[in-house]
Amino acid sequence: RLLEEVLLLVRNQVELRCQIIRKIVLSIKNIKMS
């Protein structure tokens, strides 16, 4: 039970970081293009 909740939390954190990294990468690409 507790383990499942911890896994869910970790997964959410990882997804959030992935989204942030993706945004940063897109921003960098946009800056280089312009």
Distance bins in CASP14 RR format, pairs under 12 A and 6 or more apart:
PFRMAT RR
TARGET T0000
AUTHOR 0000-0000-0000
RMODE 2
METHOD distances of the structure
MODEL  1
1 7 0 0 0 0 0 1 0 0 0 0 0
1 8 0 0 0 0 0 1 0 0 0 0 0
2 8 0 0 0 0 0 1 0 0 0 0 0
2 9 0 0 0 0 0 1 0 0 0 0 0
3 9 0 0 0 0 0 1 0 0 0 0 0
3 10 0 0 0 0 0 1 0 0 0 0 0
4 10 0 0 0 0 0 1 0 0 0 0 0
4 11 0 0 0 0 0 1 0 0 0 0 0
5 11 0 0 0 0 0 1 0 0 0 0 0
5 12 0 0 0 0 0 1 0 0 0 0 0
6 12 0 0 0 0 0 1 0 0 0 0 0
6 13 0 0 0 0 0 1 0 0 0 0 0
7 13 0 0 0 0 0 1 0 0 0 0 0
7 14 0 0 0 0 0 1 0 0 0 0 0
8 14 0 0 0 0 0 1 0 0 0 0 0
8 15 0 0 0 0 0 1 0 0 0 0 0
9 15 0 0 0 0 0 1 0 0 0 0 0
9 16 0 0 0 0 0 1 0 0 0 0 0
10 16 0 0 0 0 0 1 0 0 0 0 0
10 17 0 0 0 0 0 1 0 0 0 0 0
11 17 0 0 0 0 0 1 0 0 0 0 0
11 18 0 0 0 0 0 1 0 0 0 0 0
12 18 0 0 0 0 0 1 0 0 0 0 0
12 19 0 0 0 0 0 1 0 0 0 0 0
13 19 0 0 0 0 0 1 0 0 0 0 0
13 20 0 0 0 0 0 1 0 0 0 0 0
14 20 0 0 0 0 0 1 0 0 0 0 0
14 21 0 0 0 0 0 1 0 0 0 0 0
15 21 0 0 0 0 0 1 0 0 0 0 0
15 22 0 0 0 0 0 1 0 0 0 0 0
16 22 0 0 0 0 0 1 0 0 0 0 0
16 23 0 0 0 0 0 1 0 0 0 0 0
17 23 0 0 0 0 0 1 0 0 0 0 0
17 24 0 0 0 0 0 1 0 0 0 0 0
18 24 0 0 0 0 0 1 0 0 0 0 0
18 25 0 0 0 0 0 1 0 0 0 0 0
19 25 0 0 0 0 0 1 0 0 0 0 0
19 26 0 0 0 0 0 1 0 0 0 0 0
20 26 0 0 0 0 0 1 0 0 0 0 0
20 27 0 0 0 0 0 1 0 0 0 0 0
21 27 0 0 0 0 0 1 0 0 0 0 0
21 28 0 0 0 0 0 1 0 0 0 0 0
22 28 0 0 0 0 0 1 0 0 0 0 0
22 29 0 0 0 0 0 1 0 0 0 0 0
23 29 0 0 0 0 0 1 0 0 0 0 0
23 30 0 0 0 0 0 1 0 0 0 0 0
24 30 0 0 0 0 0 1 0 0 0 0 0
24 31 0 0 0 0 0 1 0 0 0 0 0
25 31 0 0 0 0 0 1 0 0 0 0 0
25 32 0 0 0 0 0 1 0 0 0 0 0
26 32 0 0 0 0 0 1 0 0 0 0 0
26 33 0 0 0 0 0 1 0 0 0 0 0
27 33 0 0 0 0 0 1 0 0 0 0 0
27 34 0 0 0 0 0 1 0 0 0 0 0
28 34 0 0 0 0 0 1 0 0 0 0 0
END
